[in-house]
Amino acid sequence: MGGVAGHMAHLSEDTDLTFNEIVSVLTKVASADIKNATEKVDGQNLFLSVDSSGEIKTARNNGDIKKGGMTTDEYISKWKGHPAENAFTGGFKAISTALRKLSPEDLDAIFADGRRYVNMEIMYPKNPNIILYSAPNIVLHGLQDFGEEDETPEMRQATKQKFAKLANLIDGASETVGEEQWSVNGPKLVALKKLADGSALQDVTQAIESFASPVGMDATVGDYVKVVVDKYADQVGLPEDVTKKLVMLMLEPDEAKERGITVVNLKKGLPKELQQVISKLGSKTNSRKYIASVLKPLENAISDFAIEVLRGVKSYFVDDNDQEVSRMRAELEQSIAYLKDLQSSGDAKAGELIDKQLSKLGKIENLASSMEGVVFEYPPGSDKIYKLTGAFAMANQLIGRARRAGMTENEEDFIGYEFKPVREEENELDDPVVDSDFPKTIAIVPGAFKPPHKGHLDMVRKYAAGAEEVVVLISRPTKGGRKLPNGREITAEDSEAIWKTLVADLSNVDVQISSHASPISAAYEYVGEDGPINIGDTVILGASTKGDDWKRWTGADKYVKDGVKLIPPERSAVVPTARGDGTPFSATDFRNALGNPENRAEIAEFVGEENVDNVLSILQLVGNVDEISTGAGVAGYTVPLGSGSVRRRGPKKKTTTIMKDENLAIVNEVMRLIKERGILR
């Protein structure tokens, strides 16, 4: 779990480490013998590259990387109207200006024609997370090569050298964006203080030795997890061979994938109660949660140690450490009081969060640094990156939960700045690494869409402007399929094809067909325990304000997996757009309009003139028979796309050519007359 490719793991998360190795690392930390520790900052993450033409490309997730990055226009438009717009656009302009001052030769050597991306953090005081930094800053973390799947150690070393060159060239750059001065920085080394007495190291060592006693200090963290899983599996009666594969799936998912081991395969042939055990332990999200719960005592012991290591350590980017620590403590204290009020009013989860986080934090005074934490490579040259975050993790959870719960009104005078949303979880998902697991906001827009139209598209566009990803889920109704006036049923595949036409310019929209007949069930499965939403993500369930449409999501919170934030549907519902005459868009009206394919103007009102031809082709309504089928209403005649000939399809769907291109004009006229006289239904 973690280590390579820039991923930052807590020591307790690396299941390949032995307990002796963990103590060895902590001993070096306690003696200030870790020389490559750098500051972990609390900002907005971004990946950026430069291609051979000099164009700057950006990425926030794997999808962006796969398509070659976002262009400047795409990137700027992505953040239009977003709460973090000024942070992301200002930071982008600052780093872009700094990079354009480098020579084309240096840029090409560093970024390899857009194959390598620099990973950076944007810190903007007017849009802070928890720590309020003193000025707009950009901090470079590292360089990542996405061109090779199997990167050799030599290639990784070359990439590290290129990053060192970039950091040296750009560190200290100062760029003006509007009326603000931005600084661009390489990683900032942190001089860890040597702990004056050995009590903190002694305490953590004893705690680790006690925890590891069932397996011994030479065993790995993964060995400990295996013992716990084996014991549990034996208690519930899980077959030994299944348990062995389950442990591999939990601890070595890549190896399990290569061997074809999946949750679905492991469930086959097992009774229902044992299938539930497989789901509880084997699914990606549940596995992480289970392992984290098993290792919680180890995590807490290291956290207590980190609090002492970081006590009084000052952030490079905060001018007055004591003042910022006092401000954060005040907000933390206020957040705890706010959450306790929620608890007393019946919010059990608020109470659970307080108990969990305060048990790790201890006294509020343990929040004693203006720095989020430190990051270091160990052993040097290994590419294994770890982090120590101390009290920040707990403060982030408590303050973030209070803000999301509504602690935003009449608070600014007390705190000193405007509240902003913060990250959901302080774990490996918060780290600046391009990964499918990167915390993001995902809007789910489910429906039958028979067919989709501008009203639907407007909703998706509004969500796409503020969310990293929008997922359109097309349900498959089992009864009462919607039909066009000519009798042709609109299939889920038709809806999918039309959606892909409508959202062709939206890179963050994914269109999928669900196996569910109900759009609501499709959405709940997607955001549920076995769905693809990751812990730390924020979810929006698509709805309009028309007729309190959002109320269909009443009770949705109980279907969303733990660790995922659901924005209240009444807050995320969008105002629906209307047709030119003020009437609402309606799929029924659209289907009626499609009954007369020659009336392009009315059809264009539903999908846009630029999309009319594609939509008519998808629904097999194009009048020109060399383009598409005329439907099943004419004695079995169909005409394939681009065929250049007309074909007759018999009962067994055999196809024979009966007419060539030179006669198509005649056939088109015949077909027009057939439809005009009502023969074609």
Residue pairs with C-beta under 8 A, 6 or more apart in sequence:
1 9
1 13
1 14
1 15
1 291
1 428
2 8
2 9
2 13
2 14
2 385
2 428
3 9
3 14
3 16
3 383
3 384
3 385
3 386
4 383
4 384
5 144
5 383
5 433
6 119
6 141
6 142
6 144
6 385
6 432
6 433
7 385
7 428
7 431
7 433
7 435
8 40
8 375
8 385
8 386
8 387
8 428
8 431
8 432
8 433
9 385
9 386
9 387
9 428
10 299
10 302
10 386
10 387
10 388
10 389
10 427
10 428
11 17
11 22
11 25
11 26
11 302
11 386
11 388
12 22
12 221
12 295
12 298
12 299
12 302
13 295
13 427
13 428
14 221
14 384
14 386
15 220
15 221
15 222
15 225
15 251
15 291
16 220
16 221
16 222
17 220
17 221
18 217
18 218
18 219
18 220
18 221
19 208
19 209
19 211
19 212
19 216
19 217
19 218
19 219
19 220
19 221
19 224
20 217
20 218
22 208
22 221
22 302
23 204
23 205
23 208
23 217
25 34
25 378
25 386
26 201
26 204
26 205
26 302
26 305
27 33
27 201
28 34
28 378
29 192
29 305
29 309
29 388
30 194
30 195
30 198
30 200
30 201
30 305
30 309
31 194
31 195
32 191
32 192
32 193
32 194
34 192
34 376
34 378
36 189
36 376
36 377
36 380
37 189
37 190
37 192
37 374
37 375
37 376
38 187
38 188
38 189
38 190
38 374
38 375
38 376
39 139
39 187
39 188
39 189
39 190
39 315
39 316
39 317
39 371
39 372
39 374
39 375
40 371
40 372
40 373
40 374
40 375
40 387
40 389
41 121
41 123
41 131
41 133
41 137
41 139
41 315
41 317
41 372
42 123
42 128
42 129
42 130
42 131
42 133
42 372
42 392
43 87
43 121
43 122
43 123
43 124
43 129
43 133
43 137
43 139
44 84
44 87
44 88
44 91
44 121
44 122
44 123
44 124
44 127
45 60
45 119
45 120
45 121
45 122
45 432
45 438
46 58
46 59
46 60
46 88
46 91
46 92
46 119
46 120
46 121
46 122
47 58
47 59
47 60
47 64
47 65
47 117
47 118
47 119
47 120
47 144
47 434
48 56
48 57
48 58
48 59
48 92
48 95
48 99
48 117
48 118
48 120
49 56
49 57
49 58
49 59
49 69
49 111
49 114
49 115
49 116
49 117
49 118
50 56
50 57
50 99
50 107
50 110
50 111
50 114
51 57
51 111
51 113
51 114
52 108
52 113
52 114
54 100
54 104
54 107
55 71
55 72
56 72
56 96
56 99
57 68
57 69
57 70
57 71
57 114
58 64
58 69
58 70
58 75
58 92
59 65
59 69
59 70
59 117
59 434
60 434
60 438
60 440
60 468
61 434
61 435
61 436
61 438
61 440
61 468
61 469
62 434
62 435
62 436
63 469
63 507
63 508
64 70
64 434
64 507
65 117
65 146
65 434
67 507
68 114
69 114
69 117
70 78
70 507
72 92
72 96
74 507
75 88
75 92
76 89
76 92
77 465
78 465
78 508
79 85
79 88
79 89
80 465
81 465
81 466
82 88
82 465
82 466
83 127
83 420
83 421
84 124
84 127
84 420
86 124
86 126
86 127
87 122
87 124
87 126
87 127
88 122
90 122
90 124
90 136
90 177
90 178
90 180
90 182
91 120
91 122
91 124
91 136
91 138
91 182
93 175
93 177
94 136
94 138
94 175
94 177
94 182
94 184
95 120
95 138
95 175
95 184
97 175
97 177
98 170
98 173
98 175
98 184
99 107
99 170
101 173
102 169
102 170
106 165
106 169
109 162
109 165
110 116
110 118
110 143
110 162
110 163
110 165
110 166
111 117
111 118
112 145
112 147
115 145
115 146
115 147
116 143
116 144
116 145
116 146
116 147
116 159
116 162
117 143
117 144
117 146
117 434
118 140
118 141
118 142
118 143
118 144
118 163
118 166
119 140
119 141
119 142
119 143
119 144
119 432
119 433
119 434
120 138
120 139
120 140
120 141
120 432
121 138
121 139
121 141
121 432
122 137
122 138
123 133
123 136
123 137
123 138
123 139
123 317
124 133
124 136
125 132
125 133
125 134
125 135
125 136
125 417
126 417
126 418
127 420
128 417
128 420
129 396
129 420
129 422
129 423
130 328
130 372
130 392
130 395
130 396
130 399
130 400
130 422
131 315
131 318
131 324
131 328
131 370
131 371
131 372
131 392
132 318
132 324
132 327
132 416
132 417
133 315
133 317
133 318
134 317
134 318
134 319
134 320
135 181
135 182
135 183
135 317
136 177
136 180
136 181
136 182
136 183
137 182
137 183
137 184
137 185
137 317
138 182
138 183
138 184
138 185
139 185
139 186
139 187
139 188
139 317
140 163
140 166
140 167
140 170
140 171
140 184
140 185
140 186
140 187
141 187
141 432
142 160
142 163
142 187
143 159
143 160
143 162
143 163
143 166
144 159
144 434
145 151
145 155
145 156
145 159
146 434
148 155
151 159
153 383
156 383
166 186
167 186
167 187
168 186
170 184
170 186
171 184
171 185
171 186
172 183
172 184
172 185
173 183
173 184
174 181
174 182
174 183
174 184
175 181
175 182
175 184
176 182
185 316
188 316
188 317
190 313
190 371
190 374
192 309
192 313
192 374
193 309
193 312
193 313
195 201
195 308
195 309
200 304
200 305
200 308
200 309
201 305
203 301
203 304
203 305
204 301
204 302
204 304
204 305
207 297
207 298
207 301
207 304
208 217
208 298
208 301
209 217
211 224
211 297
211 298
211 301
212 219
212 224
214 224
214 227
215 223
215 224
215 227
221 295
221 298
222 251
224 294
224 295
225 247
225 250
225 251
225 291
225 294
225 295
226 247
226 251
228 294
229 243
229 246
229 247
229 250
229 281
230 243
230 247
232 281
233 242
233 243
233 246
233 277
234 243
236 273
236 274
236 277
237 274
238 246
238 274
238 277
238 278
239 270
242 266
242 270
242 278
245 256
245 261
245 266
246 266
246 278
246 281
246 282
248 255
248 256
248 259
248 261
249 256
249 261
249 262
249 263
249 266
249 282
249 287
250 281
250 282
250 287
250 290
250 291
251 291
253 284
256 262
263 278
263 279
263 282
263 283
263 530
266 278
266 282
267 275
267 278
267 279
270 278
279 286
279 529
279 530
280 286
280 290
281 287
281 290
283 529
283 530
285 529
285 530
285 534
285 535
285 561
285 563
286 529
288 535
289 535
289 562
289 563
292 299
292 427
300 359
300 360
302 388
303 360
303 389
303 390
303 393
303 394
304 360
304 362
306 373
306 388
306 389
306 390
307 362
307 366
307 368
307 390
307 391
309 388
309 390
310 368
310 369
310 371
310 373
310 374
310 388
310 390
310 391
311 366
311 368
311 369
311 390
312 321
312 368
312 369
313 369
313 371
313 374
314 321
314 369
314 370
314 371
315 321
315 324
315 369
315 370
315 371
315 372
318 324
318 370
318 371
321 369
321 370
324 370
325 367
325 368
325 369
325 370
327 415
327 416
328 367
328 370
328 395
329 364
329 365
329 367
330 414
330 415
331 399
331 415
332 364
332 367
332 395
332 398
332 399
333 364
334 402
334 407
334 411
334 414
334 415
335 398
335 399
335 401
335 402
335 403
335 407
336 354
336 358
336 364
336 398
336 402
338 402
338 405
338 407
339 347
339 350
339 351
339 353
339 354
339 398
339 401
339 402
339 405
340 350
340 351
340 354
342 350
342 405
343 350
343 351
343 354
347 405
350 401
350 405
353 397
353 398
353 401
354 398
357 394
357 397
357 398
358 394
358 398
360 393
360 394
361 367
361 391
361 394
361 395
366 390
366 391
367 391
367 392
367 395
368 391
369 390
369 391
369 392
371 392
372 389
372 392
373 387
373 388
373 389
373 390
373 392
374 387
374 388
375 385
375 386
375 387
376 385
376 386
376 387
377 383
377 384
377 385
377 386
378 384
378 386
387 431
389 426
392 426
393 426
394 426
396 422
396 423
396 426
397 425
397 426
399 422
400 421
400 422
400 423
400 424
403 419
403 420
403 421
403 422
404 421
404 422
404 565
407 419
408 419
411 419
412 418
412 419
423 430
423 439
423 536
424 439
424 535
424 536
424 537
424 538
424 563
424 564
424 565
425 439
425 535
425 536
425 563
427 535
427 536
428 437
429 437
429 438
429 439
429 534
429 535
429 536
430 439
430 536
436 534
437 534
437 536
439 534
439 536
439 537
439 538
440 467
440 468
440 469
440 537
440 538
441 466
441 467
441 468
441 469
441 537
441 538
441 539
441 540
442 467
442 468
442 469
442 470
442 471
442 533
442 537
442 538
442 539
442 540
443 460
443 463
443 464
443 467
443 469
443 470
443 471
443 539
443 540
443 541
443 542
443 572
444 470
444 471
444 473
444 523
444 526
444 527
444 539
444 540
444 541
444 542
445 456
445 459
445 460
445 463
445 470
445 471
445 472
445 473
445 542
446 472
446 473
446 474
446 475
446 514
446 519
446 520
446 522
446 523
446 542
447 456
447 472
447 473
447 474
447 475
447 519
448 474
448 475
448 477
448 482
448 495
448 519
449 456
449 472
449 474
449 495
449 498
449 499
449 587
450 481
450 482
450 490
450 495
450 587
450 591
451 490
451 494
451 495
451 498
451 587
451 590
451 591
451 594
451 615
451 619
452 495
452 498
452 499
452 502
453 585
453 587
453 590
453 606
453 607
454 577
454 585
454 605
454 606
454 607
454 608
455 576
455 577
455 584
455 585
455 586
456 502
456 585
457 502
457 503
458 574
458 576
458 577
459 542
459 544
459 574
459 576
460 470
460 472
460 503
460 506
460 509
460 542
461 506
462 574
463 470
463 540
463 542
463 574
464 470
464 506
464 508
464 509
467 508
467 540
468 508
469 508
469 509
469 510
470 506
470 508
470 509
470 510
471 509
471 510
471 512
471 526
472 499
472 503
472 509
472 510
472 511
472 512
473 512
473 513
473 514
473 519
473 522
473 523
473 526
474 492
474 495
474 496
474 499
474 511
474 512
474 513
474 514
475 492
475 514
475 516
475 517
475 518
475 519
475 521
475 522
476 492
476 513
476 514
476 515
476 516
476 517
477 517
478 517
479 517
481 489
481 490
481 491
482 489
482 490
482 587
482 591
483 489
483 490
483 591
484 490
484 591
484 594
484 595
484 619
484 621
485 591
485 592
485 594
485 595
485 681
486 595
486 621
486 631
486 633
486 680
486 681
487 631
487 632
487 633
487 681
488 619
488 620
488 631
488 632
490 591
490 619
492 513
493 513
494 618
494 619
495 513
496 511
496 512
496 513
497 618
498 607
498 614
498 615
498 618
498 619
499 511
500 511
501 607
501 611
501 614
501 615
501 618
502 607
502 608
502 611
503 509
503 511
514 522
514 525
514 526
515 522
516 522
516 525
520 552
520 553
523 541
524 556
524 559
525 531
526 532
526 533
527 533
527 539
527 541
527 556
527 559
527 560
527 561
527 564
527 566
528 559
528 560
528 561
529 561
531 561
533 539
533 560
533 561
533 564
534 564
535 561
535 562
535 563
535 564
536 563
536 564
537 564
537 565
538 564
538 565
538 566
538 567
539 560
539 564
539 565
539 566
539 567
540 567
540 572
541 553
541 556
541 566
541 569
541 572
542 574
543 549
543 550
543 552
543 553
543 569
543 572
543 573
543 574
544 550
544 573
544 574
544 575
544 576
545 573
545 574
545 575
545 576
546 576
546 584
549 573
550 569
550 570
550 572
550 573
551 569
551 570
553 569
554 569
556 566
556 569
557 566
560 566
576 584
576 585
577 585
578 584
578 585
579 585
579 605
580 605
583 589
585 606
589 606
590 603
590 606
593 599
593 602
593 603
593 605
593 606
594 603
594 616
594 619
594 621
596 602
597 603
597 616
597 621
597 622
597 623
598 623
600 609
600 612
603 612
603 615
603 616
604 611
604 612
607 615
613 622
616 622
616 628
617 627
617 628
617 641
620 628
620 629
620 630
620 631
621 628
621 631
622 628
623 668
623 671
623 672
623 675
624 664
624 668
625 639
625 646
625 664
625 667
625 668
625 671
626 639
626 642
626 643
626 644
626 645
626 661
626 664
627 639
627 641
627 642
628 639
628 640
628 641
629 638
629 639
629 640
630 637
630 638
630 639
630 671
630 680
631 638
631 680
632 638
633 679
633 680
633 681
634 671
634 674
634 679
634 680
636 648
636 649
636 650
636 651
637 646
637 647
637 648
637 649
638 647
638 648
638 649
639 645
639 646
639 647
640 647
644 660
644 661
644 664
645 657
645 658
645 659
645 660
645 661
646 657
646 658
646 659
646 663
646 664
646 667
647 655
647 656
647 657
647 658
648 655
648 656
648 658
649 655
659 667
671 680
674 680
